[in-house]
């Protein structure tokens, strides 16, 4: 792949911290959201919710998007919007890291959420994700 941009895959890590006493409820929310995403978002190529081995209240969503349009579909998906609203009740931390180059519209959409965001733009390499 010679160029990276809005039509190429990228990875997103969303680092989550859950309020004390809320982990069980948060896991139920995450499971319901994951099932909804799997059944409704063909552009989400990888979607896992991983627990930090050193902090039982810390988790990471590991996500691989087919392209920028897949991200836009994800954040406009009603179950994801519901998840974000409920996170405000159950969580006390949320930051996003993006690995791969996204277009300016996708970056603006990411920035519009007001969450801590760091984008690592691709400088070289290839992707076999199609």
Order of alpha helices (4+ residues) and beta strands (2+ residues): beta-alpha-beta-beta-alpha-alpha-beta-alpha-beta
